[in-house]
């Protein structure tokens, strides 16, 4: 009503101007027809623009629905339900917002999966174990990520346990080698006593081999101690038989 009133006032003002100017009736009718066509063209253009907006919104709704269905399947979520009574504008906004939220969830899950895989690879290289089995071609579920997190945490715990065991055994092995005047003569022994502890592979086989090496060195030391004890006993016996004075015994002892 307000638009019609504005139009009527404008047409009345135009008629007054034309009359004052003295434009003939026939030309006034022509000018009125031009004004009518101009207004109709403007209104048609505005209607077309708003129809185009409506079509874009409906198209966006269809695209968002399709993308939502895909995202819900990938993320293993229940289908998204929209309020059928809502307006086209509100429905499009709700669907678009939901798509953005699920896209972020998808990105976050894939980024976490990538980070876990990098940690897993590093730990498997150190521990010489198999990689965690997970489908990398799809979006991981929350349960998959939770299992993967716990797996990586257990590998980190195992790595720390083996690292502590390695450092402790290495310290004892170096002391025994020095005591026995033993020079590392195998590649494994050289790997054990090298200064770069981070380079040592903490595989189960290497830890077992490390324990075996420590036991071998301890056995050699025990054998040497037994031989020394026997030789000392024989020396004492010879001293007794030869009646060596105590002072001479102390100097040679």
PEWORA-V600680 format. One record per backbone hydrogen bond with DSSP energy under -0.5 kcal/mol. NH is the residue of the N-H (numbers start at 1). CO is the residue of the C=O. Records with the same first field share a line. If there is no record, write none. Layout:
NH->CO + CO
This chain:
5->1
6->2
7->3
8->4
9->5
10->6
11->7
12->8
13->9
14->10
15->11
16->12
17->13
18->14
19->15
20->16
21->17
22->18
23->18
28->24
29->25
30->26
31->27
32->28
33->29
34->30
35->31
36->32
37->33
38->34
39->35
40->36
41->37
42->38
43->39
44->40
45->41
46->42
47->43
48->44
49->45
50->46
51->47
52->48
53->49
54->50
55->51
56->52
57->53
58->54
59->55
60->56
61->57
62->58
63->59
64->60
65->61
66->62
67->63
68->64
69->65
70->66
71->67
72->68
73->69
74->70
75->71
76->73
77->72
84->82
86->83
91->87
92->88
93->89
94->90
95->91
96->92
97->93
98->94
99->95
100->96
101->97
102->98
103->99
104->100
105->101
106->102
107->103
108->104
109->105
110->106
111->107
112->108
113->109
114->110
115->111
116->112
117->113
118->114
119->115
120->116
121->117
122->118
123->119
124->120
125->121
126->122
127->123
128->124
129->124
134->132
136->134
138->135
145->141
146->142
147->143
148->144
149->145
150->146
151->147
152->148
153->149
154->150
155->151
156->152
157->153
158->154
159->155
160->156
161->157
162->158
163->159
164->160
165->161
166->162
167->163
168->164
169->165
170->166
171->167
172->168
173->169
174->170
175->171
176->172
177->173
178->174
179->175
180->176
181->177 + 178
182->177
190->186
191->187
192->188
193->189
194->190
197->195
199->196
200->197
202->126
203->201
204->127
207->203
208->204
209->205
210->206
211->207
212->208
213->209
214->210
215->211
216->212
217->213
218->214
219->215
220->216
221->217
222->218
223->219
224->220
225->221
226->222
227->223
228->224
229->225
230->226
231->227
232->228
233->229
234->230
235->231
236->232
237->233
238->234
239->235
240->236
241->237
242->238
243->239
244->239
249->245
250->246
251->247
252->248
253->249
